[in-house]
Amino acid sequence: MSPTDAKTRRERGVLAQREYRKRHASKVQKLQDENQTLKDAISGIGKALAPVREQLPLHLREAIGNACHVAGVSKTTCGSHGASDESDLSSSQSESEILSRDRALEDAIRGTSSLSRNEVILSGRASPRLDYGLWLDFDRLVRVIEPPLDILPYLGAGVNTLAGCIFWSTLDYTIDLWHSRTQPLATKYLDRIFNHSTHLTDRDFLLSLAQARVDYKEKGFMYQKLSEQFQRNSMSELYERIKTDYEKQGKPSRWWKRPEEVAESVLDMMTPSQKARFEAVLNGKGTKADAALLRPLITWFAHNFICFGDGPRWSSVFVSVGIGSWINNFRALEESSELKTAQ
């Protein structure tokens, strides 16, 4: 090998090593940038959740704390304190605060679209989607524009009908119970809603579907996990399984009333003028007196239903007793008012 060839070879080796170091440094820098981006994202999530950290479930706070630890983000910077805050959580909300908040929710009519937002803000409760711990997996969420089939009758103009008001009230009430499920009484009411069927054991999943439907009503879209995007009709399929079980027990589906059937039974017992008055209430144009008359009926149905997968149901006998009692009271009040007017 000539001196010239050896020199050329050494120069090529130096250039190759230089290019290798450049490529290696570029890869290292890219990894460092990605790592910093990840740290910033985790830190941002922790800081965003810091104001409502004590309202989050323990397992969610632990997950955030672990993510901060793995990413090398300090817990103080991340705004999360991990699993060690279990005792802080239990001491931060006294039983009296929880009970007073629940009473405020129960005192309000569930059928008005403006209720939930104000009550949640005033109570300091976190977003229901954060409470469930199902919605922080951002890379697996999909935005769903088409509504689930089971809520179609209660959207649009259907929201301001008696059937729609009863339907959405049941969802709001169930979600409120879920947030209060650490209380024995709330657990008892949830058992009454779901324990009648072996197909309703996964309450986390059922409540996530209920919250998604409320989100759709309020926003015109909802988010679901990627794995759930093909379950648009899951509630209807669940209803079919429950209905089959009841039919095997000699209890046909006609024994169970849907919200529209309940509403029809109520309206059939009213005069045209009375119907017009209560329809005005549902559209936000009625009198306070008529709203006060309608509120107990809606609340009663919202608090006394069972879940059939695709929506609430009430037994025929239960509906007859409930409506009969309300109608008798309503007519007595009407007669009393007429007598006072005549005097």
LINKAVEN-V682543 format. One record per backbone hydrogen bond with DSSP energy under -1.0 kcal/mol. NH is the residue of the N-H (numbers start at 0). CO is the residue of the C=O. E is the energy in kcal/mol with one decimal. If there is no record, write none. Layout:
nh->NH co->CO e->E
nh->NH co->CO e->E
This chain:
nh->5 co->1 e->-2.2
nh->6 co->2 e->-2.2
nh->7 co->3 e->-2.5
nh->8 co->4 e->-2.3
nh->9 co->5 e->-2.4
nh->10 co->6 e->-2.5
nh->11 co->7 e->-2.3
nh->12 co->8 e->-2.1
nh->13 co->9 e->-2.5
nh->14 co->10 e->-2.5
nh->15 co->11 e->-2.4
nh->16 co->12 e->-2.5
nh->17 co->13 e->-2.3
nh->18 co->14 e->-2.4
nh->19 co->15 e->-2.3
nh->20 co->16 e->-2.6
nh->21 co->17 e->-2.2
nh->22 co->18 e->-2.7
nh->23 co->19 e->-2.9
nh->24 co->20 e->-2.9
nh->25 co->21 e->-2.3
nh->26 co->22 e->-2.3
nh->27 co->23 e->-2.7
nh->28 co->24 e->-2.5
nh->29 co->25 e->-2.3
nh->30 co->26 e->-2.6
nh->31 co->27 e->-2.5
nh->32 co->28 e->-2.7
nh->33 co->29 e->-2.7
nh->34 co->30 e->-2.6
nh->35 co->31 e->-2.5
nh->36 co->32 e->-2.5
nh->37 co->33 e->-2.4
nh->38 co->34 e->-2.5
nh->39 co->35 e->-2.9
nh->40 co->36 e->-2.3
nh->41 co->37 e->-2.7
nh->42 co->38 e->-2.9
nh->43 co->39 e->-2.5
nh->44 co->40 e->-2.3
nh->45 co->41 e->-2.5
nh->46 co->42 e->-2.6
nh->47 co->43 e->-2.4
nh->48 co->44 e->-1.9
nh->51 co->48 e->-1.1
nh->52 co->49 e->-1.4
nh->54 co->51 e->-1.5
nh->55 co->52 e->-1.3
nh->60 co->56 e->-2.0
nh->61 co->57 e->-2.5
nh->62 co->58 e->-1.9
nh->63 co->59 e->-2.1
nh->64 co->60 e->-2.4
nh->65 co->61 e->-2.7
nh->66 co->62 e->-2.2
nh->67 co->63 e->-2.2
nh->68 co->64 e->-2.1
nh->69 co->65 e->-2.8
nh->70 co->66 e->-2.2
nh->72 co->67 e->-2.8
nh->77 co->73 e->-2.6
nh->78 co->74 e->-1.2
nh->79 co->74 e->-1.3
nh->84 co->81 e->-1.1
nh->85 co->82 e->-1.3
nh->88 co->84 e->-2.7
nh->89 co->85 e->-1.9
nh->90 co->86 e->-1.6
nh->91 co->87 e->-1.5
nh->97 co->93 e->-1.8
nh->98 co->94 e->-2.6
nh->99 co->95 e->-2.4
nh->100 co->96 e->-1.9
nh->101 co->97 e->-2.3
nh->102 co->98 e->-2.4
nh->103 co->99 e->-1.8
nh->104 co->100 e->-1.8
nh->105 co->101 e->-2.5
nh->106 co->102 e->-2.2
nh->114 co->111 e->-1.2
nh->118 co->114 e->-2.4
nh->119 co->115 e->-2.5
nh->120 co->116 e->-2.0
nh->121 co->117 e->-2.7
nh->122 co->118 e->-2.1
nh->123 co->119 e->-1.0
nh->124 co->119 e->-1.3
nh->130 co->126 e->-2.1
nh->131 co->127 e->-2.0
nh->137 co->135 e->-1.6
nh->139 co->136 e->-2.1
nh->140 co->137 e->-1.5
nh->141 co->223 e->-3.1
nh->143 co->221 e->-3.6
nh->150 co->147 e->-1.4
nh->153 co->150 e->-1.7
nh->154 co->151 e->-1.4
nh->157 co->154 e->-2.3
nh->158 co->155 e->-1.4
nh->160 co->157 e->-1.0
nh->164 co->160 e->-2.7
nh->165 co->161 e->-2.3
nh->166 co->162 e->-2.6
nh->167 co->163 e->-2.6
nh->168 co->164 e->-1.6
nh->169 co->165 e->-1.8
nh->170 co->166 e->-1.5
nh->171 co->167 e->-2.4
nh->172 co->168 e->-2.5
nh->173 co->169 e->-2.2
nh->174 co->170 e->-2.5
nh->175 co->171 e->-2.3
nh->176 co->172 e->-2.3
nh->177 co->173 e->-2.2
nh->178 co->174 e->-1.9
nh->180 co->177 e->-1.2
nh->182 co->179 e->-2.5
nh->186 co->182 e->-2.1
nh->187 co->183 e->-2.2
nh->188 co->184 e->-2.0
nh->189 co->185 e->-2.3
nh->190 co->186 e->-2.4
nh->191 co->187 e->-1.8
nh->192 co->188 e->-1.4
nh->193 co->189 e->-2.2
nh->194 co->190 e->-2.9
nh->196 co->193 e->-1.5
nh->199 co->196 e->-1.2
nh->202 co->200 e->-1.7
nh->205 co->201 e->-2.1
nh->206 co->202 e->-2.9
nh->207 co->203 e->-1.8
nh->208 co->204 e->-2.0
nh->209 co->205 e->-2.2
nh->210 co->206 e->-2.6
nh->211 co->207 e->-2.0
nh->212 co->208 e->-1.8
nh->213 co->209 e->-1.9
nh->214 co->210 e->-2.5
nh->215 co->211 e->-2.1
nh->216 co->212 e->-2.1
nh->217 co->213 e->-1.9
nh->218 co->214 e->-2.6
nh->219 co->215 e->-2.5
nh->221 co->143 e->-1.9
nh->223 co->141 e->-2.3
nh->225 co->139 e->-3.4
nh->227 co->224 e->-1.8
nh->228 co->225 e->-1.1
nh->230 co->227 e->-2.1
nh->233 co->230 e->-1.8
nh->236 co->232 e->-2.0
nh->237 co->233 e->-2.0
nh->238 co->234 e->-2.2
nh->239 co->235 e->-1.8
nh->240 co->236 e->-1.5
nh->241 co->237 e->-2.1
nh->242 co->238 e->-3.1
nh->243 co->239 e->-2.1
nh->244 co->240 e->-1.8
nh->245 co->241 e->-2.2
nh->246 co->242 e->-2.4
nh->247 co->243 e->-1.9
nh->249 co->246 e->-1.5
nh->250 co->245 e->-2.7
nh->254 co->251 e->-1.8
nh->255 co->252 e->-1.9
nh->256 co->313 e->-3.5
nh->261 co->257 e->-2.3
nh->262 co->258 e->-2.7
nh->263 co->259 e->-2.0
nh->264 co->260 e->-1.9
nh->265 co->261 e->-1.9
nh->266 co->262 e->-2.7
nh->267 co->263 e->-2.1
nh->268 co->265 e->-1.2
nh->269 co->266 e->-1.7
nh->274 co->270 e->-2.5
nh->275 co->271 e->-2.2
nh->276 co->272 e->-1.8
nh->277 co->273 e->-2.1
nh->278 co->274 e->-2.5
nh->279 co->275 e->-1.7
nh->280 co->276 e->-1.4
nh->281 co->277 e->-2.0
nh->282 co->278 e->-1.3
nh->283 co->280 e->-1.8
nh->284 co->279 e->-3.4
nh->285 co->279 e->-1.1
nh->290 co->286 e->-2.0
nh->291 co->287 e->-2.3
nh->292 co->288 e->-1.3
nh->293 co->289 e->-2.1
nh->294 co->290 e->-2.2
nh->297 co->293 e->-2.0
nh->298 co->294 e->-2.6
nh->299 co->295 e->-2.3
nh->300 co->296 e->-2.1
nh->301 co->297 e->-2.5
nh->302 co->298 e->-1.7
nh->305 co->312 e->-2.0
nh->306 co->192 e->-2.2
nh->307 co->310 e->-2.5
nh->309 co->307 e->-1.4
nh->312 co->305 e->-1.9
nh->313 co->256 e->-1.3
nh->315 co->254 e->-2.1
nh->318 co->314 e->-2.5
nh->319 co->315 e->-2.3
nh->320 co->316 e->-2.4
nh->321 co->317 e->-2.5
nh->322 co->318 e->-2.8
nh->323 co->319 e->-2.2
nh->324 co->320 e->-2.2
nh->325 co->321 e->-2.0
nh->326 co->322 e->-3.0
nh->327 co->323 e->-2.3
nh->328 co->324 e->-1.9
nh->329 co->325 e->-2.7
nh->330 co->326 e->-2.9
nh->331 co->327 e->-2.1
nh->332 co->328 e->-2.1
nh->333 co->329 e->-2.2
nh->334 co->330 e->-2.7
nh->335 co->331 e->-2.2
nh->336 co->332 e->-2.2
nh->337 co->333 e->-2.3
nh->338 co->334 e->-2.2
nh->339 co->335 e->-2.0
nh->340 co->336 e->-2.1
nh->341 co->337 e->-2.3
nh->342 co->338 e->-1.7
